[in-house]
Amino acid sequence: MKIVKLTDDTKNQILQNLLKRSPSQYTEYEATVNEIIGNVRNNGNEALFEYTKKFDGYELTEENILVTRQEIDEAYSKLDKEFIDVLKEAAENIRSFHVKQLRNSWFDSKEDGSLLGMKITAIDRAGVYVPGGKAAYPSSVLMNVIPAKVAGVRDIIMTTPPGKTGVINPGTLVAADIAGVDRIYKAGGAQAVAAMAFGTESIPKVDKITGPGNIFVALAKKAVYGHVSIDSIAGPSEVMVLADETANAHYVAADLLSQAEHDELASAILVTTSEKLAEDVNIEIEGYLKKLERADIIRKSLDNYGYILLADNLQDGIDAVNEIASEHLEILTSNPFDTMTRIRNAGAIFLGEYSSEPLGDYFAGPNHILPTNGTAKFFSPVNVDDFIKKTSIISYSREALEKVHRQIELFARSEGLTAHENSIAVRFENNSQS
């Protein structure tokens, strides 16, 4: 990995390089995506079936688009029982974590008859997109579905592309069943996103779409935002490790590579105050690359988006971490909890040498669907709040309104909205005291 002195210039150069990976940069695909969305919106199943034949090689029909219970049971038979047990245990950890995020409606009443409150309601229907083929990750199924289930969403549907024979990845089906998906449809790509956003004869319109996908899926989610809600426009995976001289180079190198293996666009960055650690990590990386299966992908990732930043002091390193706002941040310092209190921007933070990032990917419980490309400055991980909506409640008695009607009328009049003013004033037009 490139060892670079941390300065404002190098930090800005790295930020610009990382932003090139954003789905928003791939404008050349937008016309194609918009055409697919428009076709599915206007022609429903007909267009959806045509695209499935074209892109997935499967003859989709109204009779075979819905995954059957028999197909789910067959998926169970194809998986090792031990792995099924692991999926169930992970699901329970994820459920337990997200249950703590639940909120209740609240109401505040006063003696004058005024009542204000907030009504919490789950959305009616959520749509989860799950990639197929080599990018099928059962862990992402759990992370998308369980928060929606905990929130109280009444109907959760899932779309995932079929293979050429119509078979769905068995891990995907089992994870969906464990998580509590209501229906699974054989559809993928931008066409599946469009189907969930606008509805077809077979796939119902949803209120929110979550889940990862390729560049066409990401751009499709961006295009339908506003017709439905979405989780985020996810970019390639990224990890940052903030470490001092106490960190174990063997562990640091392993953790950097755990994200670099995702794809050539993944980013792995070490920020450290120790030149020795930087050099030792590079040596460890070379050793790992001799035995890791995805070494070619890792090398390309590290060549393009891998950095070791040498900071003069820990505070400079923390400032860089906050500016880059990585998806995953590992803190391997002498006092990681103290360091964590100074971190403002990160999707998820992992503290100490036994909290490696894959712990969060699969098992600990917090959601692994995280903001990328610096959006951790203003976005959060997928959570229960993503599947609820808040409605304000206002109720005033005559007594309560009488106390403030003049103020409201003045406010409305000052904005030139005399009908607003009148709406309040008519309630007191016969009141000689008003």
C-alpha positions as CSV (number, residue, x, y, z in Angstrom):
1,M,0.0,0.0,0.0
2,K,1.1,3.6,-0.6
3,I,2.5,5.2,2.5
4,V,1.7,8.9,2.3
5,K,2.4,11.8,4.7
6,L,-0.9,13.1,6.1
7,T,-1.4,16.8,5.1
8,D,-4.4,18.8,4.0
9,D,-3.3,18.4,0.4
10,T,-3.0,14.6,0.5
11,K,-6.2,14.3,2.5
12,N,-8.1,16.3,-0.2
13,Q,-6.5,14.3,-3.0
14,I,-7.6,11.1,-1.4
15,L,-11.1,12.4,-0.9
16,Q,-11.4,13.4,-4.5
17,N,-10.1,9.9,-5.6
18,L,-12.6,8.1,-3.3
19,L,-15.5,10.2,-4.6
20,K,-14.9,8.9,-8.1
21,R,-16.4,5.6,-7.0
22,S,-19.8,7.1,-6.2
23,P,-22.7,5.8,-8.3
24,S,-23.6,9.4,-9.0
25,Q,-20.4,9.6,-11.2
26,Y,-21.7,6.9,-13.6
27,T,-24.0,9.2,-15.6
28,E,-23.4,7.3,-18.8
29,Y,-25.8,4.6,-17.5
30,E,-28.6,6.9,-16.5
31,A,-30.3,7.0,-19.9
32,T,-30.5,3.2,-20.0
33,V,-31.8,3.0,-16.4
34,N,-34.4,5.6,-17.1
35,E,-35.6,3.8,-20.2
36,I,-36.0,0.6,-18.2
37,I,-37.9,2.3,-15.5
38,G,-40.2,4.1,-17.9
39,N,-41.0,0.8,-19.8
40,V,-41.8,-1.1,-16.6
41,R,-43.9,1.8,-15.3
42,N,-45.9,2.0,-18.5
43,N,-46.1,-1.7,-19.4
44,G,-45.9,-3.6,-16.1
45,N,-45.3,-7.3,-16.3
46,E,-44.8,-7.3,-20.1
47,A,-41.7,-5.2,-19.8
48,L,-40.5,-6.9,-16.6
49,F,-40.7,-10.3,-18.2
50,E,-38.9,-9.1,-21.3
51,Y,-36.0,-7.7,-19.3
52,T,-35.7,-10.8,-17.2
53,K,-35.4,-12.9,-20.4
54,K,-32.8,-10.5,-21.8
55,F,-30.6,-10.0,-18.7
56,D,-31.1,-13.2,-16.7
57,G,-32.0,-15.7,-19.5
58,Y,-35.1,-16.9,-17.7
59,E,-38.6,-17.1,-19.1
60,L,-40.6,-15.3,-16.4
61,T,-44.4,-15.6,-16.3
62,E,-47.2,-14.7,-13.9
63,E,-47.3,-18.4,-12.8
64,N,-43.6,-18.7,-11.9
65,I,-42.6,-15.2,-10.7
66,L,-43.6,-15.9,-7.1
67,V,-41.2,-18.2,-5.1
68,T,-43.2,-21.1,-3.7
69,R,-43.0,-22.7,-0.3
70,Q,-41.7,-25.8,-2.0
71,E,-38.8,-23.9,-3.4
72,I,-38.0,-22.5,0.0
73,D,-38.1,-25.9,1.6
74,E,-35.8,-27.2,-1.1
75,A,-33.4,-24.4,-0.3
76,Y,-33.2,-25.5,3.3
77,S,-32.3,-29.0,2.1
78,K,-29.4,-27.6,0.1
79,L,-27.8,-25.8,3.0
80,D,-25.6,-27.3,5.7
81,K,-27.6,-27.5,9.0
82,E,-24.8,-25.8,10.9
83,F,-25.0,-22.8,8.6
84,I,-28.7,-22.6,9.0
85,D,-28.2,-22.6,12.8
86,V,-25.7,-19.7,12.4
87,L,-28.2,-17.8,10.3
88,K,-30.8,-18.2,13.0
89,E,-28.4,-17.1,15.7
90,A,-27.3,-14.1,13.7
91,A,-30.9,-13.2,13.1
92,E,-31.6,-13.2,16.8
93,N,-28.6,-11.0,17.5
94,I,-29.8,-8.5,14.8
95,R,-33.4,-8.6,16.1
96,S,-32.3,-8.0,19.7
97,F,-30.2,-5.0,18.7
98,H,-32.9,-3.4,16.7
99,V,-35.7,-4.0,19.2
100,K,-33.8,-1.4,21.4
101,Q,-34.4,1.2,18.7
102,L,-38.2,1.1,18.9
103,R,-40.0,4.3,19.9
104,N,-43.5,4.9,21.2
105,S,-46.0,7.5,20.2
106,W,-46.2,10.3,22.8
107,F,-48.8,12.9,23.8
108,D,-48.5,16.0,26.0
109,S,-51.7,17.5,27.3
110,K,-52.2,20.7,29.4
111,E,-55.0,21.9,31.7
112,D,-56.3,24.4,29.1
113,G,-57.3,21.6,26.8
114,S,-54.4,21.7,24.4
115,L,-52.8,18.4,23.4
116,L,-49.7,17.9,21.2
117,G,-48.0,14.7,20.3
118,M,-46.3,12.4,17.8
119,K,-47.9,9.3,16.4
120,I,-45.4,6.6,15.3
121,T,-46.6,4.3,12.5
122,A,-44.8,1.7,10.5
123,I,-44.9,2.0,6.8
124,D,-47.4,-0.4,5.1
125,R,-45.1,-2.2,2.7
126,A,-41.4,-2.5,2.4
127,G,-39.5,-3.8,-0.7
128,V,-36.1,-5.4,-0.3
129,Y,-33.8,-5.9,-3.2
130,V,-31.3,-8.7,-3.0
131,P,-28.6,-9.3,-5.7
132,G,-28.1,-12.7,-7.3
133,G,-25.2,-14.8,-8.5
134,K,-21.9,-14.3,-6.9
135,A,-23.1,-11.1,-5.1
136,A,-25.8,-13.0,-3.1
137,Y,-25.2,-12.3,0.6
138,P,-27.7,-13.9,3.1
139,S,-26.3,-11.5,5.7
140,S,-27.7,-8.5,3.8
141,V,-31.1,-10.2,3.6
142,L,-31.2,-10.4,7.4
143,M,-30.0,-6.8,7.8
144,N,-32.7,-5.4,5.5
145,V,-35.6,-7.4,6.6
146,I,-35.3,-7.7,10.4
147,P,-35.4,-3.9,11.1
148,A,-38.6,-3.7,9.0
149,K,-40.1,-6.6,10.8
150,V,-39.2,-5.1,14.2
151,A,-40.7,-1.7,13.2
152,G,-44.0,-3.5,12.5
153,V,-44.2,-3.3,8.7
154,R,-47.2,-5.4,7.8
155,D,-46.0,-6.6,4.3
156,I,-42.4,-7.2,3.4
157,I,-41.7,-8.3,-0.2
158,M,-38.3,-9.2,-1.7
159,T,-37.1,-9.3,-5.3
160,T,-34.0,-11.1,-6.4
161,P,-32.8,-12.2,-9.9
162,P,-33.3,-15.8,-10.9
163,G,-30.7,-18.0,-12.5
164,K,-31.2,-19.2,-16.1
165,T,-33.3,-22.2,-14.7
166,G,-35.3,-20.0,-12.3
167,V,-33.4,-21.1,-9.2
168,I,-32.7,-18.6,-6.5
169,N,-29.6,-18.8,-4.3
170,P,-30.6,-21.1,-1.4
171,G,-28.9,-19.0,1.2
172,T,-30.9,-16.0,0.1
173,L,-34.2,-18.0,0.4
174,V,-33.4,-19.4,3.8
175,A,-32.3,-16.1,5.2
176,A,-35.4,-14.5,3.9
177,D,-37.6,-17.1,5.5
178,I,-35.8,-16.9,8.8
179,A,-36.1,-13.1,8.7
180,G,-39.8,-13.1,8.0
181,V,-40.2,-12.0,4.4
182,D,-43.9,-12.3,3.3
183,R,-43.3,-12.9,-0.5
184,I,-40.3,-13.4,-2.7
185,Y,-40.4,-12.5,-6.4
186,K,-38.0,-13.6,-9.1
187,A,-36.9,-10.3,-10.6
188,G,-33.7,-8.4,-10.6
189,G,-31.9,-5.3,-11.8
190,A,-33.3,-1.9,-12.5
191,Q,-36.5,-3.5,-13.7
192,A,-37.2,-5.0,-10.3
193,V,-36.6,-1.6,-8.6
194,A,-39.1,-0.1,-11.1
195,A,-41.6,-2.9,-10.4
196,M,-41.5,-2.2,-6.7
197,A,-41.6,1.6,-7.1
198,F,-44.7,1.6,-9.4
199,G,-46.2,-1.8,-9.2
200,T,-47.0,-4.3,-11.9
201,E,-49.8,-6.9,-12.3
202,S,-47.7,-9.3,-10.2
203,I,-45.5,-7.2,-7.9
204,P,-47.2,-4.7,-5.6
205,K,-46.1,-1.1,-5.2
206,V,-44.1,-0.6,-2.0
207,D,-43.5,2.5,0.2
208,K,-39.7,2.0,0.6
209,I,-37.0,0.1,-1.2
210,T,-33.8,-1.0,0.6
211,G,-31.0,-3.3,-0.3
212,P,-27.7,-3.3,-2.3
213,G,-27.1,-3.9,-6.0
214,N,-25.0,-3.1,-8.9
215,I,-24.6,0.3,-10.6
216,F,-27.9,-0.1,-12.5
217,V,-29.8,-1.0,-9.3
218,A,-28.2,2.0,-7.5
219,L,-29.1,4.4,-10.2
220,A,-32.6,3.0,-10.4
221,K,-33.1,3.6,-6.7
222,K,-31.9,7.1,-7.2
223,A,-34.3,7.7,-10.1
224,V,-37.4,6.4,-8.3
225,Y,-36.7,8.3,-5.1
226,G,-39.7,10.6,-4.4
227,H,-42.2,8.1,-5.8
228,V,-41.0,5.8,-3.0
229,S,-38.4,6.2,-0.2
230,I,-35.1,4.4,-0.4
231,D,-32.3,3.6,2.1
232,S,-29.4,5.2,0.3
233,I,-27.4,5.2,-2.9
234,A,-24.7,2.8,-1.7
235,G,-21.2,3.0,-3.1
236,P,-18.4,0.4,-3.0
237,S,-17.3,-0.9,0.5
238,E,-14.7,0.9,2.5
239,V,-12.8,0.4,5.8
240,M,-10.5,2.8,7.7
241,V,-8.3,1.8,10.6
242,L,-7.1,4.4,13.0
243,A,-4.1,3.0,14.9
244,D,-1.2,4.0,17.0
245,E,2.1,2.2,17.9
246,T,0.2,-0.3,20.2
247,A,-1.7,-1.9,17.3
248,N,-0.9,-5.4,16.0
249,A,0.2,-5.2,12.4
250,H,-0.9,-8.8,11.7
251,Y,-4.4,-7.9,12.7
252,V,-4.5,-4.5,11.0
253,A,-3.4,-6.0,7.7
254,A,-6.0,-8.7,7.9
255,D,-8.7,-6.2,8.6
256,L,-7.8,-3.9,5.7
257,L,-7.9,-6.9,3.3
258,S,-11.2,-8.0,4.5
259,Q,-12.8,-5.1,2.8
260,A,-10.4,-4.8,-0.2
261,E,-11.5,-8.3,-1.3
262,H,-15.1,-7.1,-2.1
263,D,-14.2,-5.6,-5.5
264,E,-11.6,-3.5,-7.3
265,L,-13.4,-0.3,-6.2
266,A,-13.3,-1.1,-2.5
267,S,-11.2,1.2,-0.3
268,A,-8.9,0.3,2.6
269,I,-7.1,3.1,4.5
270,L,-4.9,3.0,7.5
271,V,-4.3,6.2,9.5
272,T,-1.5,5.8,11.9
273,T,1.0,7.8,14.0
274,S,3.5,5.0,13.8
275,E,5.9,4.7,10.8
276,K,7.0,1.3,12.1
277,L,3.4,0.0,12.1
278,A,2.9,1.4,8.6
279,E,5.9,-0.6,7.3
280,D,5.0,-3.7,9.2
281,V,1.4,-3.7,7.9
282,N,2.8,-3.6,4.3
283,I,4.9,-6.6,5.0
284,E,2.0,-8.4,6.5
285,I,-0.2,-7.6,3.5
286,E,2.3,-9.2,1.1
287,G,2.3,-12.3,3.2
288,Y,-1.5,-12.6,3.2
289,L,-1.7,-12.0,-0.5
290,K,0.3,-15.2,-1.1
291,K,-2.5,-17.3,0.3
292,L,-5.8,-15.4,-0.1
293,E,-8.2,-16.6,-2.9
294,R,-9.2,-13.1,-4.1
295,A,-5.6,-11.7,-4.1
296,D,-6.0,-10.3,-7.7
297,I,-9.0,-8.3,-6.7
298,I,-7.4,-7.1,-3.5
299,R,-4.2,-5.9,-5.3
300,K,-6.3,-3.8,-7.7
301,S,-8.3,-2.4,-4.8
302,L,-5.2,-1.5,-2.9
303,D,-3.4,-0.1,-5.9
304,N,-6.3,2.3,-6.7
305,Y,-7.9,3.1,-3.4
306,G,-5.6,1.8,-0.7
307,Y,-3.6,4.2,1.5
308,I,-1.5,4.3,4.6
309,L,-1.6,7.9,6.0
310,L,1.2,8.9,8.4
311,A,-0.1,11.4,10.9
312,D,2.1,13.6,13.1
313,N,-0.2,13.0,16.1
314,L,-3.4,11.2,17.0
315,Q,-5.6,14.4,16.8
316,D,-4.5,14.9,13.2
317,G,-5.4,11.3,12.5
318,I,-8.8,11.8,14.1
319,D,-9.4,15.0,12.0
320,A,-8.7,13.0,8.8
321,V,-11.0,10.2,9.9
322,N,-13.8,12.8,10.5
323,E,-13.2,14.4,7.1
324,I,-13.2,11.1,5.2
325,A,-16.2,9.7,7.1
326,S,-15.6,6.1,6.3
327,E,-18.3,3.4,6.1
328,H,-16.4,1.2,8.6
329,L,-13.9,2.5,11.2
330,E,-11.7,0.4,13.4
331,I,-10.0,2.1,16.3
332,L,-6.9,0.3,17.5
333,T,-5.3,2.8,19.9
334,S,-4.1,2.5,23.4
335,N,-7.4,3.9,24.6
336,P,-10.0,3.2,21.9
337,F,-13.0,4.2,23.9
338,D,-11.5,7.7,24.6
339,T,-10.6,8.0,20.9
340,M,-14.1,7.0,19.9
341,T,-15.6,10.0,21.8
342,R,-13.8,12.3,19.4
343,I,-15.1,10.6,16.3
344,R,-18.1,12.4,14.7
345,N,-18.3,10.8,11.3
346,A,-18.4,7.1,10.6
347,G,-21.0,4.5,9.6
348,A,-19.9,2.0,12.2
349,I,-17.1,2.0,14.8
350,F,-15.3,-1.1,15.9
351,L,-13.3,-0.7,19.2
352,G,-10.2,-2.8,20.1
353,E,-8.3,-5.6,18.4
354,Y,-11.0,-8.2,18.9
355,S,-13.7,-6.2,17.2
356,S,-12.8,-6.9,13.6
357,E,-15.1,-5.5,11.0
358,P,-16.5,-8.8,9.8
359,L,-18.0,-9.2,13.3
360,G,-20.4,-6.4,12.3
361,D,-20.9,-7.8,8.8
362,Y,-22.4,-11.1,10.1
363,F,-23.1,-11.5,13.7
364,A,-22.9,-8.8,16.3
365,G,-26.3,-7.3,15.7
366,P,-25.8,-3.7,14.5
367,N,-26.8,-3.2,10.9
368,H,-24.1,-3.6,8.2
369,I,-26.0,-1.5,5.7
370,L,-24.0,1.7,6.2
371,P,-23.4,5.1,4.6
372,T,-20.5,5.2,2.1
373,N,-18.5,7.8,0.1
374,G,-18.4,10.3,3.0
375,T,-22.2,10.3,3.5
376,A,-21.7,9.2,7.1
377,K,-21.5,12.9,7.7
378,F,-25.3,13.1,7.3
379,F,-26.6,9.5,6.9
380,S,-27.1,6.7,9.4
381,P,-27.0,2.9,9.2
382,V,-30.3,1.2,8.2
383,N,-32.4,1.0,11.4
384,V,-35.9,0.7,12.7
385,D,-36.5,4.4,12.1
386,D,-36.1,3.8,8.3
387,F,-39.4,1.8,8.4
388,I,-41.6,4.1,10.5
389,K,-43.1,7.5,9.9
390,K,-44.0,10.2,12.4
391,T,-47.3,12.1,12.3
392,S,-47.8,15.3,14.3
393,I,-50.9,15.5,16.5
394,I,-52.5,18.8,17.4
395,S,-55.7,19.3,19.4
396,Y,-56.7,22.7,21.0
397,S,-59.8,23.5,23.0
398,R,-61.5,26.9,22.6
399,E,-59.9,28.0,25.8
400,A,-56.4,27.1,24.6
401,L,-56.9,28.7,21.1
402,E,-58.4,31.9,22.6
403,K,-55.2,32.5,24.5
404,V,-53.1,32.7,21.3
405,H,-55.5,33.5,18.4
406,R,-54.2,37.1,18.1
407,Q,-50.6,36.0,17.7
408,I,-51.6,33.5,15.0
409,E,-53.6,36.0,13.1
410,L,-50.7,38.5,13.2
411,F,-48.3,35.9,12.0
412,A,-50.6,35.0,9.1
413,R,-51.3,38.6,8.2
414,S,-47.5,39.4,8.2
415,E,-47.1,36.7,5.5
416,G,-49.9,38.1,3.4
417,L,-52.1,35.0,4.0
418,T,-55.4,36.5,4.9
419,A,-57.3,33.2,4.5
420,H,-55.1,31.7,7.1
421,E,-55.8,34.7,9.4
422,N,-59.5,34.4,8.7
423,S,-59.6,30.7,9.6
424,I,-58.6,31.5,13.1
425,A,-60.5,34.8,13.4
426,V,-63.9,33.4,12.5
427,R,-63.9,31.3,15.6
428,F,-63.9,34.4,17.8
429,E,-65.8,36.9,15.6
430,N,-68.7,37.0,18.1
431,N,-66.5,37.2,21.1
432,S,-66.7,40.7,22.5
433,Q,-63.6,40.0,24.6
434,S,-61.4,39.1,21.6
